[in-house]
Amino acid sequence: MKVIITGHDYSGKSTVLEKLFKENNNGKMSYIHLSYREPTNYEFYKHTLEYSNFVMDRSFLDELIYPEVFGRDGNLSFNEAAVLLDQVRNNDIKMYVFECSDEEIKRRILNRTDIEEEPEVLAQVANIKQRYRFFANYFGIPIIDTTNKTYEEIIADMQLDSPSNKPSRLVHTK
């Protein structure tokens, strides 16, 4: 199993991946939890996508979105992201963008006690959601709305056994 879930804060990425990992870990699966606060580079992602069995929380798409939020230089170019997306597609890696309604985000924030988010991230959730949606649509990555859904409903939406749930647009760059 090779699954990547990315998307805005409080969309359910970690919750779904933790359960998916527990249900499918045969001792040979890697759980990779990335943070937009600690940006990584092209070589890291290229190497990580070669793992044979993993679930990944967040992805290289974050490096096209969060540098603007934090006012920092990005560690990944658009062309590098396109090459990585080709690697995802060619290696049968399932990739999804999770999102949920603004009301659901507020509800999830109120239910959490471990909140340490930067105010600028929370203030820009609408912008962040829009940018994830843009890249998902551009690259053909399925978007899953997790609003008011159970784990079982989200897994059903992911269609993990279907070959059509990986990026559908192959982008060739030079």
PyMOL commands that place a pseudoatom at each C-alpha (Angstrom):
pseudoatom trace, name=CA, resn=MET, resi=1, chain=A, elem=C, hetatm=0, pos=[0.000, 0.000, 0.000]
pseudoatom trace, name=CA, resn=LYS, resi=2, chain=A, elem=C, hetatm=0, pos=[1.236, 3.453, -0.958]
pseudoatom trace, name=CA, resn=VAL, resi=3, chain=A, elem=C, hetatm=0, pos=[-1.061, 6.302, 0.059]
pseudoatom trace, name=CA, resn=ILE, resi=4, chain=A, elem=C, hetatm=0, pos=[-0.508, 10.056, 0.283]
pseudoatom trace, name=CA, resn=ILE, resi=5, chain=A, elem=C, hetatm=0, pos=[-3.062, 12.385, 1.828]
pseudoatom trace, name=CA, resn=THR, resi=6, chain=A, elem=C, hetatm=0, pos=[-2.514, 16.114, 1.806]
pseudoatom trace, name=CA, resn=GLY, resi=7, chain=A, elem=C, hetatm=0, pos=[-4.772, 19.090, 2.400]
pseudoatom trace, name=CA, resn=HIS, resi=8, chain=A, elem=C, hetatm=0, pos=[-5.481, 21.940, 4.751]
pseudoatom trace, name=CA, resn=ASP, resi=9, chain=A, elem=C, hetatm=0, pos=[-5.313, 21.770, 8.536]
pseudoatom trace, name=CA, resn=TYR, resi=10, chain=A, elem=C, hetatm=0, pos=[-8.146, 19.924, 10.312]
pseudoatom trace, name=CA, resn=SER, resi=11, chain=A, elem=C, hetatm=0, pos=[-9.303, 18.093, 7.189]
pseudoatom trace, name=CA, resn=GLY, resi=12, chain=A, elem=C, hetatm=0, pos=[-8.813, 14.667, 8.796]
pseudoatom trace, name=CA, resn=LYS, resi=13, chain=A, elem=C, hetatm=0, pos=[-5.527, 13.590, 7.188]
pseudoatom trace, name=CA, resn=SER, resi=14, chain=A, elem=C, hetatm=0, pos=[-3.774, 12.391, 10.320]
pseudoatom trace, name=CA, resn=THR, resi=15, chain=A, elem=C, hetatm=0, pos=[-6.841, 10.712, 11.791]
pseudoatom trace, name=CA, resn=VAL, resi=16, chain=A, elem=C, hetatm=0, pos=[-7.515, 8.680, 8.636]
pseudoatom trace, name=CA, resn=LEU, resi=17, chain=A, elem=C, hetatm=0, pos=[-3.860, 7.792, 8.018]
pseudoatom trace, name=CA, resn=GLU, resi=18, chain=A, elem=C, hetatm=0, pos=[-3.255, 6.701, 11.610]
pseudoatom trace, name=CA, resn=LYS, resi=19, chain=A, elem=C, hetatm=0, pos=[-6.214, 4.290, 11.408]
pseudoatom trace, name=CA, resn=LEU, resi=20, chain=A, elem=C, hetatm=0, pos=[-5.250, 3.116, 7.931]
pseudoatom trace, name=CA, resn=PHE, resi=21, chain=A, elem=C, hetatm=0, pos=[-1.700, 2.484, 9.146]
pseudoatom trace, name=CA, resn=LYS, resi=22, chain=A, elem=C, hetatm=0, pos=[-2.879, 0.513, 12.194]
pseudoatom trace, name=CA, resn=GLU, resi=23, chain=A, elem=C, hetatm=0, pos=[-5.208, -1.620, 10.054]
pseudoatom trace, name=CA, resn=ASN, resi=24, chain=A, elem=C, hetatm=0, pos=[-2.644, -2.377, 7.336]
pseudoatom trace, name=CA, resn=ASN, resi=25, chain=A, elem=C, hetatm=0, pos=[0.751, -2.322, 9.031]
pseudoatom trace, name=CA, resn=ASN, resi=26, chain=A, elem=C, hetatm=0, pos=[2.404, -5.693, 8.677]
pseudoatom trace, name=CA, resn=GLY, resi=27, chain=A, elem=C, hetatm=0, pos=[5.617, -4.499, 10.293]
pseudoatom trace, name=CA, resn=LYS, resi=28, chain=A, elem=C, hetatm=0, pos=[6.996, -3.384, 6.938]
pseudoatom trace, name=CA, resn=MET, resi=29, chain=A, elem=C, hetatm=0, pos=[5.000, -0.185, 6.457]
pseudoatom trace, name=CA, resn=SER, resi=30, chain=A, elem=C, hetatm=0, pos=[6.330, 3.326, 7.027]
pseudoatom trace, name=CA, resn=TYR, resi=31, chain=A, elem=C, hetatm=0, pos=[4.185, 6.097, 8.486]
pseudoatom trace, name=CA, resn=ILE, resi=32, chain=A, elem=C, hetatm=0, pos=[5.574, 9.395, 7.212]
pseudoatom trace, name=CA, resn=HIS, resi=33, chain=A, elem=C, hetatm=0, pos=[4.189, 12.492, 8.929]
pseudoatom trace, name=CA, resn=LEU, resi=34, chain=A, elem=C, hetatm=0, pos=[5.473, 15.717, 7.400]
pseudoatom trace, name=CA, resn=SER, resi=35, chain=A, elem=C, hetatm=0, pos=[5.041, 19.283, 8.565]
pseudoatom trace, name=CA, resn=TYR, resi=36, chain=A, elem=C, hetatm=0, pos=[4.762, 22.439, 6.506]
pseudoatom trace, name=CA, resn=ARG, resi=37, chain=A, elem=C, hetatm=0, pos=[6.760, 24.082, 9.298]
pseudoatom trace, name=CA, resn=GLU, resi=38, chain=A, elem=C, hetatm=0, pos=[9.764, 21.914, 8.406]
pseudoatom trace, name=CA, resn=PRO, resi=39, chain=A, elem=C, hetatm=0, pos=[9.997, 22.083, 4.627]
pseudoatom trace, name=CA, resn=THR, resi=40, chain=A, elem=C, hetatm=0, pos=[11.771, 19.328, 2.758]
pseudoatom trace, name=CA, resn=ASN, resi=41, chain=A, elem=C, hetatm=0, pos=[13.292, 19.300, -0.702]
pseudoatom trace, name=CA, resn=TYR, resi=42, chain=A, elem=C, hetatm=0, pos=[13.001, 17.483, -4.009]
pseudoatom trace, name=CA, resn=GLU, resi=43, chain=A, elem=C, hetatm=0, pos=[15.598, 14.807, -3.184]
pseudoatom trace, name=CA, resn=PHE, resi=44, chain=A, elem=C, hetatm=0, pos=[13.829, 13.911, 0.064]
pseudoatom trace, name=CA, resn=TYR, resi=45, chain=A, elem=C, hetatm=0, pos=[10.499, 13.434, -1.700]
pseudoatom trace, name=CA, resn=LYS, resi=46, chain=A, elem=C, hetatm=0, pos=[12.022, 11.593, -4.658]
pseudoatom trace, name=CA, resn=HIS, resi=47, chain=A, elem=C, hetatm=0, pos=[13.679, 9.097, -2.301]
pseudoatom trace, name=CA, resn=THR, resi=48, chain=A, elem=C, hetatm=0, pos=[10.624, 8.731, -0.055]
pseudoatom trace, name=CA, resn=LEU, resi=49, chain=A, elem=C, hetatm=0, pos=[8.296, 7.985, -2.987]
pseudoatom trace, name=CA, resn=GLU, resi=50, chain=A, elem=C, hetatm=0, pos=[10.483, 4.963, -3.761]
pseudoatom trace, name=CA, resn=TYR, resi=51, chain=A, elem=C, hetatm=0, pos=[9.462, 3.236, -0.494]
pseudoatom trace, name=CA, resn=SER, resi=52, chain=A, elem=C, hetatm=0, pos=[7.551, 0.040, -1.174]
pseudoatom trace, name=CA, resn=ASN, resi=53, chain=A, elem=C, hetatm=0, pos=[4.898, 0.328, 1.550]
pseudoatom trace, name=CA, resn=PHE, resi=54, chain=A, elem=C, hetatm=0, pos=[3.908, 3.629, 3.179]
pseudoatom trace, name=CA, resn=VAL, resi=55, chain=A, elem=C, hetatm=0, pos=[1.270, 6.108, 4.190]
pseudoatom trace, name=CA, resn=MET, resi=56, chain=A, elem=C, hetatm=0, pos=[2.250, 9.795, 3.998]
pseudoatom trace, name=CA, resn=ASP, resi=57, chain=A, elem=C, hetatm=0, pos=[0.612, 12.642, 5.898]
pseudoatom trace, name=CA, resn=ARG, resi=58, chain=A, elem=C, hetatm=0, pos=[1.121, 15.800, 3.804]
pseudoatom trace, name=CA, resn=SER, resi=59, chain=A, elem=C, hetatm=0, pos=[3.081, 15.964, 0.582]
pseudoatom trace, name=CA, resn=PHE, resi=60, chain=A, elem=C, hetatm=0, pos=[5.286, 17.947, -1.727]
pseudoatom trace, name=CA, resn=LEU, resi=61, chain=A, elem=C, hetatm=0, pos=[2.248, 19.988, -2.820]
pseudoatom trace, name=CA, resn=ASP, resi=62, chain=A, elem=C, hetatm=0, pos=[2.578, 21.774, 0.514]
pseudoatom trace, name=CA, resn=GLU, resi=63, chain=A, elem=C, hetatm=0, pos=[5.788, 23.349, -0.776]
pseudoatom trace, name=CA, resn=LEU, resi=64, chain=A, elem=C, hetatm=0, pos=[3.758, 25.031, -3.519]
pseudoatom trace, name=CA, resn=ILE, resi=65, chain=A, elem=C, hetatm=0, pos=[1.262, 26.410, -0.989]
pseudoatom trace, name=CA, resn=TYR, resi=66, chain=A, elem=C, hetatm=0, pos=[2.766, 27.205, 2.426]
pseudoatom trace, name=CA, resn=PRO, resi=67, chain=A, elem=C, hetatm=0, pos=[5.813, 29.343, 1.506]
pseudoatom trace, name=CA, resn=GLU, resi=68, chain=A, elem=C, hetatm=0, pos=[3.360, 32.127, 0.625]
pseudoatom trace, name=CA, resn=VAL, resi=69, chain=A, elem=C, hetatm=0, pos=[1.545, 31.696, 3.961]
pseudoatom trace, name=CA, resn=PHE, resi=70, chain=A, elem=C, hetatm=0, pos=[4.776, 31.896, 5.955]
pseudoatom trace, name=CA, resn=GLY, resi=71, chain=A, elem=C, hetatm=0, pos=[6.477, 34.447, 3.716]
pseudoatom trace, name=CA, resn=ARG, resi=72, chain=A, elem=C, hetatm=0, pos=[9.435, 32.199, 3.009]
pseudoatom trace, name=CA, resn=ASP, resi=73, chain=A, elem=C, hetatm=0, pos=[11.135, 30.830, -0.088]
pseudoatom trace, name=CA, resn=GLY, resi=74, chain=A, elem=C, hetatm=0, pos=[9.837, 27.483, -1.274]
pseudoatom trace, name=CA, resn=ASN, resi=75, chain=A, elem=C, hetatm=0, pos=[12.071, 24.431, -1.379]
pseudoatom trace, name=CA, resn=LEU, resi=76, chain=A, elem=C, hetatm=0, pos=[10.390, 22.971, -4.449]
pseudoatom trace, name=CA, resn=SER, resi=77, chain=A, elem=C, hetatm=0, pos=[9.669, 24.409, -7.880]
pseudoatom trace, name=CA, resn=PHE, resi=78, chain=A, elem=C, hetatm=0, pos=[6.473, 23.789, -9.824]
pseudoatom trace, name=CA, resn=ASN, resi=79, chain=A, elem=C, hetatm=0, pos=[8.448, 21.691, -12.323]
pseudoatom trace, name=CA, resn=GLU, resi=80, chain=A, elem=C, hetatm=0, pos=[9.932, 19.556, -9.538]
pseudoatom trace, name=CA, resn=ALA, resi=81, chain=A, elem=C, hetatm=0, pos=[6.441, 19.001, -8.124]
pseudoatom trace, name=CA, resn=ALA, resi=82, chain=A, elem=C, hetatm=0, pos=[5.255, 17.953, -11.595]
pseudoatom trace, name=CA, resn=VAL, resi=83, chain=A, elem=C, hetatm=0, pos=[8.098, 15.421, -11.854]
pseudoatom trace, name=CA, resn=LEU, resi=84, chain=A, elem=C, hetatm=0, pos=[7.211, 14.050, -8.411]
pseudoatom trace, name=CA, resn=LEU, resi=85, chain=A, elem=C, hetatm=0, pos=[3.556, 13.753, -9.465]
pseudoatom trace, name=CA, resn=ASP, resi=86, chain=A, elem=C, hetatm=0, pos=[4.674, 11.748, -12.480]
pseudoatom trace, name=CA, resn=GLN, resi=87, chain=A, elem=C, hetatm=0, pos=[6.581, 9.505, -10.063]
pseudoatom trace, name=CA, resn=VAL, resi=88, chain=A, elem=C, hetatm=0, pos=[3.408, 9.107, -7.986]
pseudoatom trace, name=CA, resn=ARG, resi=89, chain=A, elem=C, hetatm=0, pos=[1.400, 8.151, -11.059]
pseudoatom trace, name=CA, resn=ASN, resi=90, chain=A, elem=C, hetatm=0, pos=[4.003, 5.779, -12.485]
pseudoatom trace, name=CA, resn=ASN, resi=91, chain=A, elem=C, hetatm=0, pos=[4.503, 3.927, -9.186]
pseudoatom trace, name=CA, resn=ASP, resi=92, chain=A, elem=C, hetatm=0, pos=[0.846, 3.214, -8.395]
pseudoatom trace, name=CA, resn=ILE, resi=93, chain=A, elem=C, hetatm=0, pos=[0.796, 5.582, -5.421]
pseudoatom trace, name=CA, resn=LYS, resi=94, chain=A, elem=C, hetatm=0, pos=[-2.698, 6.674, -4.363]
pseudoatom trace, name=CA, resn=MET, resi=95, chain=A, elem=C, hetatm=0, pos=[-2.856, 10.402, -3.651]
pseudoatom trace, name=CA, resn=TYR, resi=96, chain=A, elem=C, hetatm=0, pos=[-5.719, 12.507, -2.313]
pseudoatom trace, name=CA, resn=VAL, resi=97, chain=A, elem=C, hetatm=0, pos=[-6.422, 16.049, -1.228]
pseudoatom trace, name=CA, resn=PHE, resi=98, chain=A, elem=C, hetatm=0, pos=[-8.674, 16.231, 1.839]
pseudoatom trace, name=CA, resn=GLU, resi=99, chain=A, elem=C, hetatm=0, pos=[-10.833, 19.239, 2.626]
pseudoatom trace, name=CA, resn=CYS, resi=100, chain=A, elem=C, hetatm=0, pos=[-13.817, 20.073, 4.791]
pseudoatom trace, name=CA, resn=SER, resi=101, chain=A, elem=C, hetatm=0, pos=[-16.197, 22.972, 5.376]
pseudoatom trace, name=CA, resn=ASP, resi=102, chain=A, elem=C, hetatm=0, pos=[-15.202, 26.046, 7.366]
pseudoatom trace, name=CA, resn=GLU, resi=103, chain=A, elem=C, hetatm=0, pos=[-17.835, 25.134, 9.973]
pseudoatom trace, name=CA, resn=GLU, resi=104, chain=A, elem=C, hetatm=0, pos=[-16.289, 21.664, 10.323]
pseudoatom trace, name=CA, resn=ILE, resi=105, chain=A, elem=C, hetatm=0, pos=[-12.829, 23.188, 10.732]
pseudoatom trace, name=CA, resn=LYS, resi=106, chain=A, elem=C, hetatm=0, pos=[-14.107, 25.394, 13.569]
pseudoatom trace, name=CA, resn=ARG, resi=107, chain=A, elem=C, hetatm=0, pos=[-15.806, 22.406, 15.221]
pseudoatom trace, name=CA, resn=ARG, resi=108, chain=A, elem=C, hetatm=0, pos=[-12.623, 20.325, 14.997]
pseudoatom trace, name=CA, resn=ILE, resi=109, chain=A, elem=C, hetatm=0, pos=[-10.503, 23.147, 16.411]
pseudoatom trace, name=CA, resn=LEU, resi=110, chain=A, elem=C, hetatm=0, pos=[-12.841, 23.508, 19.389]
pseudoatom trace, name=CA, resn=ASN, resi=111, chain=A, elem=C, hetatm=0, pos=[-12.683, 19.740, 20.032]
pseudoatom trace, name=CA, resn=ARG, resi=112, chain=A, elem=C, hetatm=0, pos=[-8.871, 19.650, 20.090]
pseudoatom trace, name=CA, resn=THR, resi=113, chain=A, elem=C, hetatm=0, pos=[-6.748, 20.454, 23.094]
pseudoatom trace, name=CA, resn=ASP, resi=114, chain=A, elem=C, hetatm=0, pos=[-3.351, 20.262, 21.396]
pseudoatom trace, name=CA, resn=ILE, resi=115, chain=A, elem=C, hetatm=0, pos=[-3.739, 23.336, 19.214]
pseudoatom trace, name=CA, resn=GLU, resi=116, chain=A, elem=C, hetatm=0, pos=[-0.473, 25.135, 18.539]
pseudoatom trace, name=CA, resn=GLU, resi=117, chain=A, elem=C, hetatm=0, pos=[-1.278, 26.490, 15.099]
pseudoatom trace, name=CA, resn=GLU, resi=118, chain=A, elem=C, hetatm=0, pos=[0.094, 29.772, 13.918]
pseudoatom trace, name=CA, resn=PRO, resi=119, chain=A, elem=C, hetatm=0, pos=[-2.655, 32.403, 13.693]
pseudoatom trace, name=CA, resn=GLU, resi=120, chain=A, elem=C, hetatm=0, pos=[-1.610, 33.234, 10.111]
pseudoatom trace, name=CA, resn=VAL, resi=121, chain=A, elem=C, hetatm=0, pos=[-2.366, 29.653, 9.041]
pseudoatom trace, name=CA, resn=LEU, resi=122, chain=A, elem=C, hetatm=0, pos=[-5.812, 29.639, 10.600]
pseudoatom trace, name=CA, resn=ALA, resi=123, chain=A, elem=C, hetatm=0, pos=[-6.547, 33.083, 9.165]
pseudoatom trace, name=CA, resn=GLN, resi=124, chain=A, elem=C, hetatm=0, pos=[-5.687, 31.843, 5.669]
pseudoatom trace, name=CA, resn=VAL, resi=125, chain=A, elem=C, hetatm=0, pos=[-7.550, 28.528, 5.627]
pseudoatom trace, name=CA, resn=ALA, resi=126, chain=A, elem=C, hetatm=0, pos=[-9.840, 29.717, 2.791]
pseudoatom trace, name=CA, resn=ASN, resi=127, chain=A, elem=C, hetatm=0, pos=[-6.817, 30.738, 0.694]
pseudoatom trace, name=CA, resn=ILE, resi=128, chain=A, elem=C, hetatm=0, pos=[-5.015, 27.486, 1.525]
pseudoatom trace, name=CA, resn=LYS, resi=129, chain=A, elem=C, hetatm=0, pos=[-8.103, 25.433, 0.593]
pseudoatom trace, name=CA, resn=GLN, resi=130, chain=A, elem=C, hetatm=0, pos=[-8.396, 27.299, -2.699]
pseudoatom trace, name=CA, resn=ARG, resi=131, chain=A, elem=C, hetatm=0, pos=[-4.751, 26.623, -3.572]
pseudoatom trace, name=CA, resn=TYR, resi=132, chain=A, elem=C, hetatm=0, pos=[-5.051, 22.899, -2.747]
pseudoatom trace, name=CA, resn=ARG, resi=133, chain=A, elem=C, hetatm=0, pos=[-8.173, 22.768, -4.918]
pseudoatom trace, name=CA, resn=PHE, resi=134, chain=A, elem=C, hetatm=0, pos=[-6.340, 24.491, -7.778]
pseudoatom trace, name=CA, resn=PHE, resi=135, chain=A, elem=C, hetatm=0, pos=[-3.401, 22.055, -7.721]
pseudoatom trace, name=CA, resn=ALA, resi=136, chain=A, elem=C, hetatm=0, pos=[-5.661, 19.024, -7.236]
pseudoatom trace, name=CA, resn=ASN, resi=137, chain=A, elem=C, hetatm=0, pos=[-7.735, 20.009, -10.251]
pseudoatom trace, name=CA, resn=TYR, resi=138, chain=A, elem=C, hetatm=0, pos=[-4.684, 20.892, -12.336]
pseudoatom trace, name=CA, resn=PHE, resi=139, chain=A, elem=C, hetatm=0, pos=[-2.918, 17.601, -11.628]
pseudoatom trace, name=CA, resn=GLY, resi=140, chain=A, elem=C, hetatm=0, pos=[-6.038, 15.422, -11.509]
pseudoatom trace, name=CA, resn=ILE, resi=141, chain=A, elem=C, hetatm=0, pos=[-5.719, 14.505, -7.830]
pseudoatom trace, name=CA, resn=PRO, resi=142, chain=A, elem=C, hetatm=0, pos=[-9.005, 13.358, -6.252]
pseudoatom trace, name=CA, resn=ILE, resi=143, chain=A, elem=C, hetatm=0, pos=[-10.456, 15.749, -3.664]
pseudoatom trace, name=CA, resn=ILE, resi=144, chain=A, elem=C, hetatm=0, pos=[-12.322, 14.180, -0.755]
pseudoatom trace, name=CA, resn=ASP, resi=145, chain=A, elem=C, hetatm=0, pos=[-14.622, 16.310, 1.368]
pseudoatom trace, name=CA, resn=THR, resi=146, chain=A, elem=C, hetatm=0, pos=[-14.465, 14.868, 4.883]
pseudoatom trace, name=CA, resn=THR, resi=147, chain=A, elem=C, hetatm=0, pos=[-17.179, 17.106, 6.344]
pseudoatom trace, name=CA, resn=ASN, resi=148, chain=A, elem=C, hetatm=0, pos=[-19.361, 15.115, 8.756]
pseudoatom trace, name=CA, resn=LYS, resi=149, chain=A, elem=C, hetatm=0, pos=[-18.057, 11.783, 7.446]
pseudoatom trace, name=CA, resn=THR, resi=150, chain=A, elem=C, hetatm=0, pos=[-16.999, 8.739, 9.409]
pseudoatom trace, name=CA, resn=TYR, resi=151, chain=A, elem=C, hetatm=0, pos=[-13.702, 6.975, 8.835]
pseudoatom trace, name=CA, resn=GLU, resi=152, chain=A, elem=C, hetatm=0, pos=[-15.550, 4.215, 6.980]
pseudoatom trace, name=CA, resn=GLU, resi=153, chain=A, elem=C, hetatm=0, pos=[-17.265, 6.713, 4.667]
pseudoatom trace, name=CA, resn=ILE, resi=154, chain=A, elem=C, hetatm=0, pos=[-13.963, 8.433, 3.893]
pseudoatom trace, name=CA, resn=ILE, resi=155, chain=A, elem=C, hetatm=0, pos=[-12.233, 5.112, 3.150]
pseudoatom trace, name=CA, resn=ALA, resi=156, chain=A, elem=C, hetatm=0, pos=[-15.133, 4.213, 0.829]
pseudoatom trace, name=CA, resn=ASP, resi=157, chain=A, elem=C, hetatm=0, pos=[-14.717, 7.575, -0.941]
pseudoatom trace, name=CA, resn=MET, resi=158, chain=A, elem=C, hetatm=0, pos=[-11.001, 6.890, -1.376]
pseudoatom trace, name=CA, resn=GLN, resi=159, chain=A, elem=C, hetatm=0, pos=[-11.665, 3.695, -3.378]
pseudoatom trace, name=CA, resn=LEU, resi=160, chain=A, elem=C, hetatm=0, pos=[-8.253, 2.309, -2.455]
pseudoatom trace, name=CA, resn=ASP, resi=161, chain=A, elem=C, hetatm=0, pos=[-8.709, -0.743, -4.667]
pseudoatom trace, name=CA, resn=SER, resi=162, chain=A, elem=C, hetatm=0, pos=[-9.464, 1.333, -7.758]
pseudoatom trace, name=CA, resn=PRO, resi=163, chain=A, elem=C, hetatm=0, pos=[-6.655, 2.181, -10.201]
pseudoatom trace, name=CA, resn=SER, resi=164, chain=A, elem=C, hetatm=0, pos=[-8.347, 5.494, -11.030]
pseudoatom trace, name=CA, resn=ASN, resi=165, chain=A, elem=C, hetatm=0, pos=[-7.583, 7.256, -7.746]
pseudoatom trace, name=CA, resn=LYS, resi=166, chain=A, elem=C, hetatm=0, pos=[-4.124, 8.446, -8.611]
pseudoatom trace, name=CA, resn=PRO, resi=167, chain=A, elem=C, hetatm=0, pos=[-3.213, 11.675, -10.378]
pseudoatom trace, name=CA, resn=SER, resi=168, chain=A, elem=C, hetatm=0, pos=[-4.638, 11.448, -13.870]
pseudoatom trace, name=CA, resn=ARG, resi=169, chain=A, elem=C, hetatm=0, pos=[-2.644, 14.139, -15.584]
pseudoatom trace, name=CA, resn=LEU, resi=170, chain=A, elem=C, hetatm=0, pos=[0.881, 13.271, -16.555]
pseudoatom trace, name=CA, resn=VAL, resi=171, chain=A, elem=C, hetatm=0, pos=[2.983, 16.421, -16.769]
pseudoatom trace, name=CA, resn=HIS, resi=172, chain=A, elem=C, hetatm=0, pos=[6.185, 16.360, -18.747]
pseudoatom trace, name=CA, resn=THR, resi=173, chain=A, elem=C, hetatm=0, pos=[8.710, 19.043, -17.933]
pseudoatom trace, name=CA, resn=LYS, resi=174, chain=A, elem=C, hetatm=0, pos=[12.246, 19.741, -18.974]
for i in range(1, 174): cmd.bond("trace and resi %d" % i, "trace and resi %d" % (i + 1))
show_as sticks, trace
zoom trace
